[in-house]
Amino acid sequence: MTADAPLLADLMPWSVAPLRLGRAWVTAPDAATLRARWATLTGAEGAARSALFRPTRSRTTDSAVPQLPGGATATGRLSRGAGPCPEPVRITHGPYDRRWLLPDHRLIDAARPELWRVGDGHQIHVLEHSPATDAPAFSALLPDGHSPGGGRPGRIRPLYRRPGGQEPNLAPGLLDHLGGLLGHPVSAEDFLAWTAAVARPSRAGTHVPLTSSPGMWEEGVALGRHALWLHTRGARCAPTPGERPRLPGGRRPYVRAAVPSHGLPESLGYDPAEETLLLGDGRIAPVPVAAWDFRAGGERVLETWFAERTEPAEPHTLEALRPTGWPPAWTSDLLELVTVLALLSALDARRQRLTPDDGPDTTALHHAGVLPPPPASRRPASVLDHQEEGPEGQFALL
C-alpha cells in the first residue's frame, strides 16, 4: 500500500530549500558566543574584518541586502559599519538539535526570507529528509534544514502559507475530500498530526497513507498530536497549555555527577548496564538505551549533539570563539533532548503498528481532482502587506 500512497510532496505542495548559511560562525549552541563573535568581527577593520567574515560569492562585507522579514537589523554595508549586535534567535538545527542564530541578512548567503515571513506562533515546519531514509521531523522554530551524517539537505514544508495560521499548505480540496470520507471536518493541524503518525519514507520520497475509517483516523491523529508535541518541545499540541514533555517519575534523567565547569569533556560514552550517559567525569542517568541509540541520517543524535559542541575549530577564526567550559544551560538542553528522544522512541512502536490501507491512494486523489496540485500552490503566497527595509535603508519595492 505504501507505494500507492500519495507523496507528502504532492499533499503539501509548497516547500522551501534549506538555509544556506555560507559561514558556520553565525550559529552557536549559546547566544553569548554569538555576541562575542560579533564584537570581535566589528572590532576588526578593513582586510582583517573581511577575513574574519569569510566572504563567499553570495556575501562579502560590501554586500548590500535587505532586512530579514520581521527583523530590525542594520542594512548598511558591513565594511562601513555594522551597527549593534542582532539579537540572537533560537532555531532548529537538523531534525533534533537547537542552536542560536544571528538574524542578520548580511551574514547569511541564503536565509530564505519566505520562511521568516510566515514564521509565528501558529507555524509548524515539516523537515523532510533527502533521500527519505527517515520519517520527517517537525519544528515550531525556524529550521535550518541541516542534514546529519553528511546527507543532502531535504526540503522544509511549512504547514501554513500565511501568518496567523492562514491558508494551509495543502493540496486544494484535500481537507474537504478527507472530511467527506470521514464524515466530519478535518483541520490542517489534524492532517499534519496524521502525517506525523503514518508517514513512511521510501526512495521515491515520503508517503502518507490515508484512511476512510473514522476510528483509525482518530487514533492516528491522537498519536500524531503527541508526536508533534514532542518534536516541538511542547510548543504545539500540548495536552494541557504549557505542558512540557517529561518522562514518568523514576525514569526522568538527572545529573548524577556534574560535568566539570572548567574545560570541555573529551569524550561521550554510554553504560548500558547502568543506563548512564558519560560526559568525561559527568554522569547523567537514567538514559534509556533507545534514547542513546536514537539515530538521524544514520548517526546517533546524542553523539552528533555532543560533537558539535566540543570538536575543535580552526584557530584564529570566529568559529574558534566558544565556551572554554561547559555551560549549565547545555546540561539542561541535554536533559530535554534525552527526554524527547526516549519518548519518541516509545511512540515509534505504536506508529509502526498503525498501517492504514483503506483510504484513497494517488489514483483516487487524481480522480477526485485533489491531485495534481495546481502550480501556484507550489509557490509562496504573497504576504507582503507592509514595507520591508531594503539595502542601505531603502524600502523594498513591493
N, C-alpha and C positions, 0 to 999 in steps of 0.2 A: 504493500500500500504506500510506503514512503516514497517510492519512485514516482507514483502518480499524484502525490500530494502537491499542492501549489507551493511555489517558492516564495520565501519571505521577500525577495527582491521584487516580486510582482504584487504581493499583498500590501507592502509598504514601499511604494514606488520611489519616493524621494530619498536619496542618500547623499552623503557628503564625504569627500575623501578625508583621510586623517589629517591632523595638523602636521605641517612640515616646519619644525622649529628653526632649522638651519644652524643652531648653536645650542649646545647642551646646557650652558650656564644659566639660561633663562628659567630653568626649573630646578627645584631642590626639595628635599624632604621637609625642610623647615623654612619659615618665612624670614627669620633673622639672617640666614645665609644669603638670601637674595638681596636684602638691604645692604649687607656688607659688600656683595659683589657690585651693586650699583654704585656705592660710594667709591670703590676702587676704580671702576670704569670712568666715572665722571671726574675723579680726581686726576686722571691722566689727561694728557693733551696731545694733539696732533697725531703723529705716527704711532705713539705709544697707545693712545686710546683706540685707534683703528686696529692695532694688533690684538689688543685685549678683546675687542668686539668680535673678531673673527668674521670678516666680510665674506659674503658669497655673491653670486651673480644677482640674487634677488634683493639682498640687503647689504648696504655699506653705511658708514657713519654719515654719508652725504645723501642717503635716500630720503625722498620726500613722500610720505604716505599719510593717508587719513587716520583719524582715531578709530579704535575698535568700537563698535556699537555699544552704547551704554557706559563707555569709559570717559574719563576726564583727564587723559594724559596729554602731554605736550605733543605738538605735531611739527615743531621746527626740527631742522636737521641736527643730528647728534653732534656733528662736527662743530656746530656753532654754540650749542648749549643744550643741556639735557633736561633741565627742569628738576622738580622734586622726584623722589623715587616713587614709581607707581605702586599703589597698594597691592601687595600680592593676593592672588585669588587661589582658592583650592580647586584642583582639577582631578579627574580620574586618570591615572597613568596605567596604560594597559587595561586588562579586564578587572584587576582586583586591587591594585595599589592606588594610593592617593599622594599627590605632591602639590607643591605651590608653584605658581607661575607669575612672572612679571607681565601684566596685561598691557604691553606697550607694542603697538603695531610696528614701530620702527625696529623692534628687536626680533621679529618673527617673520620668517620667509613666507609662509602661507598660513595665516591664522584662521581662515575660513569664517569671515565675518557673518555669513548667513547663519551659522550656528549661534553666534553671540546674539543675533537679533531675536532669536526665538527661545533663548535660554531664560527660564524664570522658574518660579515655584511650582509650576504645573508640569514642566517638561520631564520626560524620561527618554533617555537615549538607548538605542539598541546598538551594541557593538558586535558586528558580525565578523568572524574570523575569515581569513582568506589564505589558503583554501579552508573550507568549513570543516576542519577536523574536530573542533569543539563546538558545543552548543553556545549560542550567543550569550553575552553578558549584558548587564543593564546598569545605567548610571543616571542619577539625578544631577550630578555635576557635569560640567563640560568635560568630555573625554578627549584625550589626545590621540586615541586610536593606535597607540603603540602596540606592536605585536611581540609578545615574549618569545624567546627561543630563536630570534632572528628571522621569523616568518614574515611574509609580505603583509603589511597592514591591511585590515579589512575596511569595510565601509561603516559609516555612522548613520543610523536611521532615527531621526527624532520622531517622537510619537505625534507631535503637533507641528503644523506648518506655520502657525501664527502664535504670537504671545497670548497669554491668558488661557491656554488650553483650547484654542480655537482652531478649527479646520484640521481634523485628524489626517495624518499622513497615511491614508489607507486608500486602496483602490475604490473609486467612486461606486457606490451601490453595495459594497461588501457588507457593511453593518446591517443594512435593510434586508439583504438576502439571508444573512445568518439569523436575523430576528424573525423572518418569516418561517424558516425551518424549525426554529426552536420554540416559537410561539410566544416570545416576549422580547422587549427591546434589548439590544446589545450595545454597550458603550465602547468607546475606543480603548479605555483602560481595561475593560473586560477582555477585549481581543488581545491586548498585549499580555495580560495575565495568562490567557490560554496559550499564547505563543511561548511564554516562559516555561509552561508546564510540558508542552509536547514537541517543541522544535527539535528536529533531528538533522544533524549535519551530514553532508554527503559531498562527493566530489563535484557534483553539479551545483551545490550551494546549500543553503539551509531550507529544509522543507518544513511546512506547517500543516500536518494532517488536521482535517476538520471533522466535525461530528454533527449529526442532526438529532442526537439524543440529549434531551434537556438534563437528564440525570448526569450523564458523563460530562456535559458542558459545565454544569455547576461544580462537579468535583474538580475538573481541570482548572477552572477559574479560581477556586479557593486555593488550590495548590499553587497556582501561578502567582496569586497575590502575595502569598507567603514568600515565594522566591523573590519577587520584586522588592518586598520589604527588606530582605536580607541583602540583596545586591546593592540597594541604595542606602544601606546602613541605617535604616529606619526613617529615611526622609520621605518615602512614599509608601502607601498601602499599609500603614501601621494598624495593627489590631485595635489599639486604642491610641488616641492622639499623643504624640511624643514618645511612644514606647520604643525602646531601642532593643536590638537583638541581644539575648542573654541565654547562656546555657543553663540547664537545670541546676539547682543547688547541689553542691558536691562534685559537679563536673565543670564548674567555672575555673578557667585558668587564673592562677595567681603567681605573683613573684615570690618564689621560694628563696632565692638569693639574688640580691640586686646586681644588675650589670654595673661594674665599676664606672664611676663618672669620669675618671681620668683615662684617656686613651680610648680606642675603639676595639671591640672584640676581634680577634684574629680569625675566629672560626665559628661556624654554626653547626651544631650536631643534634642528634636525637637519640634518646634512650628509650626504645620501645617497651622494655620491661617496666620502667618507671613512668612511662608516658611523660617524659621530661624533655623540654627544649633546652639546649645547652648553648649559651652565648658567651664564650670564653668562660669566665668564672660565674656568670649569671645563670640562674635556673628559673624556668617557668614551667608550672605543672598545675593540673593535668592538661596535656595536649594530646588529643586523640590521634591515633595513627592515621586516621582518614584525613585530618587536617594537615599533618606533616606531609602526607603523600599526595595532597591535592595538587593537580597539575594544570597548567595552561600552556598551550603550544609545546607540549612535551616536557616542560620544565616545572620543577617543584616551585610553587608560588612563594613559599616561605624562603627558600634558598635565593630566589631572584630578588625578593624584597630585601633580604639581608645584604646581598652583594651590591645592590645599587646604593647602599648607604655606607659601605665600608671599603669597596675596592678603590685603590689609589688612583688619583687623576694625574694628568700630565702636569709636571711642575711649572710654576710661573704662569699659570693660566687662571682665568676666573673660576673654572671648574674646580681648581685645587683649593679654593676658599670654601671651607666646610667646617663643621664642628670637629674639634680635636678630641672631644669627649662625647660620651653617649648621653644625649638629652633625655630627660624623663618623659617628654612627650612621645618619643619614639617607642618607649615601652608601652605607653597607653595605646598607641596605634597598633602595635604588635598584638596586644591582648585582644583588641577589637577584631583584627584580621583573623586570628586563630578562632575566635568565636564564630565569625561569619563562615569561614571555611568548614568548620565542624558541622554547623547547621545545614549548610548547602550540601555537604556530603550525605547527611542523613536524609535530606529531601530527595536526593538523586534516585535512590531506590524506588521511591514512590513515583517519581517521574517516569522511570523506565517501565513500570507496570501499567502506566496509562497509555494504551495503544488504540486510539480511535481508528476505526476502519469503515465507518458507516456514513461519512459525510461527503460533501461534494468534492470531487477531485478537480484537477486542472481542466479537463474536458468539460465537466459540468459547469464550471465557472465561466468558461468561454460561451457555452450555450446560454447561460443566464445573462450574458452581457457584462459581467463583472470584469472579466479579463478579455483582452489585454487592457491594462490601464492606459488612459489617454496620454500622449506625450507630455502635455502640460503638467500632469501630476508628478512627473519625474524631475521637474524644475522647481526651484524655491518659489514660494509665494511672494508677492510684492508686499512688504511690510513697512516700507519707508514712509511712515506717516509724519515724520519730523525730520528736520535737517540734521545731518551728521557732519562734523567738522572734518574738512579735507586737509590736504598738505598745507603747511605753513599758515595754519589758522583760517584758511579759506573754507567756506561751506561747500560741501559736495553738491553737484547738480543732480537733482532727482528727476 
